[in-house]
Amino acid sequence: MPPFSGPTRRPGAWDVIVVGAGPAGTTAARVAAENGCRTLLLERATIPRYKTCGGGLIGASLAALPPGLRLNIHDTAGQFTFGLNGRRERTLTSACPTIAMVHRSEFDEALTEAAAAVGAEVRDGTALAALEQDGDTVTVRTGRGETLRARALVGADGSAGKVARYVGVQCAQVDLALEAEVPVDERTSARWRGRLLMEWGPLPGSFGWVFPKGDVCTAGVVAARGNPVALRAYKEDFLGRHGLLGPRPLHDTGHLTRCRRPGSPLSRGRVLVAGDAAALLDHWSREGISYALRSGGLAGSAAVRLVHASDAADAHEAVDRYARQIDDVLGVEMRASSTLMDLFVRSPGLVHTVLTRLPLAWRRLDAYVAGRTSVAGIMTTPVVRAAVALTNRFPAGAAKPPLPGR
Ligand SMILES: Cc1cc2nc3c(=O)[nH]c(=O)nc-3n(C[C@H](O)[C@H](O)[C@H](O)COP(=O)(O)OP(=O)(O)OC[C@H]3O[C@@H](n4cnc5c(N)ncnc54)[C@H](O)[C@@H]3O)c2cc1C
């Protein structure tokens, strides 16, 4: 069947509908529109919209951006201060500073413009309220009461989205992050300029961060969901120790982060999920923008294939191929980051020591941040493999192994 296009197109009928104008959805919409599909991008909020996020773009994110994107970078971190809950701070210098600090409102708006520039129609202030499928048609009801139809739908509606529930995404790890955007005076701004802080925290698998953005610092903490009182106390302590508790924050919000279970579905019929909606996120750092951009691009291409599928077998092949592509690239990364997270939960002190005292480990992490290697690449470093093997010899709860360098 031909795509819904040209004179045969009925009102409310599209080739591809994309839900959510974050990095995943805007990329999927851009790729679908670039490939000639009549594409509608629905966004619940009014663009530009605020998003709870550090806004740190690592090399893999920068590499996945469309050429010529209008990118407003507020700082570039070349120095990394690592700490262990307020102790043993050490600042390391990057070989080539590449972690770019952006405000998500500006970044996501620029990505939306890039999708619109190649023909995607953008409707903000329009939420997906419900969806169903019949044959090769996906039907969407919006919060405004419209009924829309498409040959394929990409759900990129974030970590608590409706499409993930519809597809049945399953998670192996769910965390809660609390974050504040704090305006800073010139002295504080100068203290943080070009330097970010990562500090391993007191709760299992937790850390706090400060990301510099000129006259604002984005600072927050993340830990496993389930202990909000302890997390709030940790956040107060963390912000207080770093002099970021005084000024009234511009935003003070919380957000869930979710990591998928291996084998969790990435589609249901002609509905695909990408980015946070698919729970594609680094287990350890909770970095997700590169996952959203990369999976969004793959989902956009898969949606194009679905639009042109000549029969059910062709449509199946399109969604199977999407699942294989995600698994081959992002699945490998997530398995490696899950191993790293396991090591970190069991022994944050060991991870801190390896990272800050063994130059080879820092060089690998630095290369990952710059986009020259992957998390899987970090995990094959001999010293990291030795740390994993050492920790595995001690079951959780047993006496901790001695820390190298202590
Ligand atoms: C505190 C915190 C800090 C983080 N820091 C970093 C960082 O520094 N670097 C990094 O790489 N990653 C970071 N992440 C992860 C990163 O924010 C996410 O992985 C990324 O935003 C995922 O992009 P996305 O496009 O999948 O979803 P989102 O960016 O969440 O976009 C989803 C969009 O869908 C819209 N939407 C939701 N429901 C509907 C609906 N029903 N209809 C229409 N639209 C809908 C939402 O309004 C939203 O605009 C952080 C996460 C948190 C929580």
The ligand as an SDF file (V2000), in Angstrom:
LIG
                    3D

 53 58  0  0  0  0  0  0  0  0999 V2000
   18.2580   14.6860   36.7340 C   0  0  0  0  0  0  0  0  0  0  0  0
   18.6810   14.1250   35.4100 C   0  0  0  0  0  0  0  0  0  0  0  0
   19.8980   14.5410   34.8660 C   0  0  0  0  0  0  0  0  0  0  0  0
   20.3060   14.0310   33.6320 C   0  0  0  0  0  0  0  0  0  0  0  0
   21.4710   14.4870   33.1010 N   0  0  0  0  0  0  0  0  0  0  0  0
   21.8740   14.0320   31.9060 C   0  0  0  0  0  0  0  0  0  0  0  0
   23.0440   14.5680   31.2900 C   0  0  0  0  0  0  0  0  0  0  0  0
   23.6940   15.4770   31.8010 O   0  0  0  0  0  0  0  0  0  0  0  0
   23.4130   14.0510   30.0840 N   0  0  0  0  0  0  0  0  0  0  0  0
   22.7100   13.0570   29.4730 C   0  0  0  0  0  0  0  0  0  0  0  0
   23.1160   12.6120   28.3950 O   0  0  0  0  0  0  0  0  0  0  0  0
   21.5700   12.5660   30.0180 N   0  0  0  0  0  0  0  0  0  0  0  0
   21.1200   13.0490   31.1950 C   0  0  0  0  0  0  0  0  0  0  0  0
   19.9390   12.5850   31.7160 N   0  0  0  0  0  0  0  0  0  0  0  0
   19.0990   11.6730   30.9150 C   0  0  0  0  0  0  0  0  0  0  0  0
   18.3610   12.4520   29.8230 C   0  0  0  0  0  0  0  0  0  0  0  0
   17.7060   13.5750   30.3850 O   0  0  0  0  0  0  0  0  0  0  0  0
   17.3240   11.5700   29.1210 C   0  0  0  0  0  0  0  0  0  0  0  0
   17.8770   10.3030   28.8640 O   0  0  0  0  0  0  0  0  0  0  0  0
   16.8470   12.2090   27.8240 C   0  0  0  0  0  0  0  0  0  0  0  0
   16.1570   13.3930   28.0820 O   0  0  0  0  0  0  0  0  0  0  0  0
   15.9340   11.2430   27.0630 C   0  0  0  0  0  0  0  0  0  0  0  0
   15.4050   11.9040   25.9380 O   0  0  0  0  0  0  0  0  0  0  0  0
   14.0090   11.4580   25.3090 P   0  0  0  0  0  0  0  0  0  0  0  0
   13.8510   12.2240   24.0540 O   0  0  0  0  0  0  0  0  0  0  0  0
   13.9240    9.9910   25.2670 O   0  0  0  0  0  0  0  0  0  0  0  0
   12.9000   11.9000   26.3840 O   0  0  0  0  0  0  0  0  0  0  0  0
   12.5800   13.3230   27.0070 P   0  0  0  0  0  0  0  0  0  0  0  0
   13.7070   14.2460   26.8550 O   0  0  0  0  0  0  0  0  0  0  0  0
   12.0440   13.0580   28.3760 O   0  0  0  0  0  0  0  0  0  0  0  0
   11.3950   13.8640   26.1030 O   0  0  0  0  0  0  0  0  0  0  0  0
   10.1120   13.2930   26.1740 C   0  0  0  0  0  0  0  0  0  0  0  0
    9.1010   14.3250   25.6790 C   0  0  0  0  0  0  0  0  0  0  0  0
    7.8250   13.6940   25.5580 O   0  0  0  0  0  0  0  0  0  0  0  0
    6.8250   14.6210   25.9680 C   0  0  0  0  0  0  0  0  0  0  0  0
    5.6300   13.8480   26.3270 N   0  0  0  0  0  0  0  0  0  0  0  0
    5.4490   13.0680   27.4250 C   0  0  0  0  0  0  0  0  0  0  0  0
    4.2120   12.5060   27.3860 N   0  0  0  0  0  0  0  0  0  0  0  0
    3.6260   12.9380   26.2440 C   0  0  0  0  0  0  0  0  0  0  0  0
    2.3560   12.7120   25.6540 C   0  0  0  0  0  0  0  0  0  0  0  0
    1.4370   11.9230   26.2210 N   0  0  0  0  0  0  0  0  0  0  0  0
    2.0780   13.3160   24.4800 N   0  0  0  0  0  0  0  0  0  0  0  0
    3.0010   14.1240   23.8810 C   0  0  0  0  0  0  0  0  0  0  0  0
    4.2180   14.3720   24.4060 N   0  0  0  0  0  0  0  0  0  0  0  0
    4.5320   13.7860   25.5700 C   0  0  0  0  0  0  0  0  0  0  0  0
    7.4820   15.3340   27.1390 C   0  0  0  0  0  0  0  0  0  0  0  0
    6.8530   16.5750   27.4050 O   0  0  0  0  0  0  0  0  0  0  0  0
    8.9140   15.4920   26.6350 C   0  0  0  0  0  0  0  0  0  0  0  0
    9.0950   16.6910   25.9400 O   0  0  0  0  0  0  0  0  0  0  0  0
   19.5020   13.0790   32.9410 C   0  0  0  0  0  0  0  0  0  0  0  0
   18.2870   12.6630   33.5020 C   0  0  0  0  0  0  0  0  0  0  0  0
   17.8700   13.1850   34.7190 C   0  0  0  0  0  0  0  0  0  0  0  0
   16.5450   12.7670   35.2800 C   0  0  0  0  0  0  0  0  0  0  0  0
  1  2  1  0
  2  3  1  0
  2 52  2  0
  3  4  2  0
  4  5  1  0
  4 50  1  0
  5  6  2  0
  6  7  1  0
  6 13  1  0
  7  8  2  0
  7  9  1  0
  9 10  1  0
 10 11  2  0
 10 12  1  0
 12 13  2  0
 13 14  1  0
 14 15  1  0
 14 50  1  0
 15 16  1  0
 16 17  1  0
 16 18  1  0
 18 19  1  0
 18 20  1  0
 20 21  1  0
 20 22  1  0
 22 23  1  0
 23 24  1  0
 24 25  2  0
 24 26  1  0
 24 27  1  0
 27 28  1  0
 28 29  2  0
 28 30  1  0
 28 31  1  0
 31 32  1  0
 32 33  1  0
 33 34  1  0
 33 48  1  0
 34 35  1  0
 35 36  1  0
 35 46  1  0
 36 37  1  0
 36 45  1  0
 37 38  2  0
 38 39  1  0
 39 40  1  0
 39 45  2  0
 40 41  1  0
 40 42  2  0
 42 43  1  0
 43 44  2  0
 44 45  1  0
 46 47  1  0
 46 48  1  0
 48 49  1  0
 50 51  2  0
 51 52  1  0
 52 53  1  0
M  END
$$$$
